[in-house]
Amino acid sequence: MATMNISVPDPMKDWVLSQVQSGTYANSSDYIRDLIRKDQENRTKLNALQQAITEGIESGVSSKTFDEIIHAARQGLKDRQ
């Protein structure tokens, strides 16, 4: 595993230490790794959303009515459950 040294303001350091002291994380490295994992997940989701938006825009205007679109979206949600 690689090692990195980072500098943070005292309030951030205190926050990280409080998270460790609460027992949520084993140590400050564990906390930082969790933040990085969450950031990676968020960026992956954001990229997927941006791709869906781009595909929607590029697909053009739908011939379906608003009610048909809403119905299909609701049905899709039901099918996932």
C-alpha positions in Angstrom: 0.0 0.0 0.0 1.3 3.5 -0.9 1.8 6.2 1.6 0.7 9.8 1.2 1.3 12.8 3.5 -1.4 15.5 3.4 -1.8 18.8 5.1 -5.1 20.0 6.4 -6.2 22.9 8.6 -6.5 22.2 12.3 -10.4 22.1 12.3 -10.3 19.4 9.6 -7.7 17.4 11.6 -9.8 17.7 14.7 -12.8 16.5 12.7 -11.0 13.4 11.4 -9.7 12.6 14.9 -13.2 12.9 16.3 -14.4 10.4 13.7 -11.7 8.0 14.8 -12.4 8.6 18.5 -16.1 7.9 17.9 -15.2 4.4 16.8 -16.5 4.9 13.3 -13.1 4.5 11.8 -10.0 2.6 12.9 -7.6 5.4 12.2 -7.3 8.6 10.1 -6.1 6.6 7.0 -9.3 4.5 7.2 -11.4 7.7 7.2 -9.6 9.2 4.2 -9.9 5.9 2.3 -13.6 5.9 3.0 -13.9 9.5 1.7 -12.0 8.6 -1.5 -14.2 5.6 -2.1 -17.4 7.7 -1.6 -16.0 10.4 -4.0 -15.2 7.7 -6.6 -18.8 6.3 -6.3 -20.3 9.8 -6.5 -18.3 10.6 -9.6 -19.2 7.3 -11.2 -22.9 8.1 -10.6 -22.5 11.7 -11.8 -20.8 10.5 -15.0 -23.7 8.0 -15.6 -26.3 10.7 -15.0 -24.5 13.0 -17.4 -24.3 10.3 -20.0 -28.0 9.6 -19.7 -28.8 13.3 -20.0 -26.6 13.6 -23.1 -28.3 10.5 -24.7 -31.7 12.0 -23.9 -30.8 15.3 -25.5 -29.3 13.6 -28.6 -32.3 11.3 -29.0 -34.5 14.2 -30.0 -38.1 15.0 -29.3 -40.3 12.1 -28.2 -43.5 11.3 -30.0 -45.0 10.2 -26.7 -47.3 12.4 -24.6 -46.3 13.6 -21.1 -48.8 11.2 -19.6 -47.3 8.2 -21.6 -43.8 9.1 -20.4 -44.8 9.4 -16.8 -46.7 6.1 -17.0 -43.7 4.3 -18.5 -41.4 5.8 -15.8 -43.7 4.7 -13.0 -44.0 1.2 -14.6 -40.2 1.0 -14.8 -39.9 1.8 -11.1 -42.5 -0.9 -10.3 -40.7 -3.5 -12.4 -37.4 -2.8 -10.5 -39.0 -3.6 -7.1 
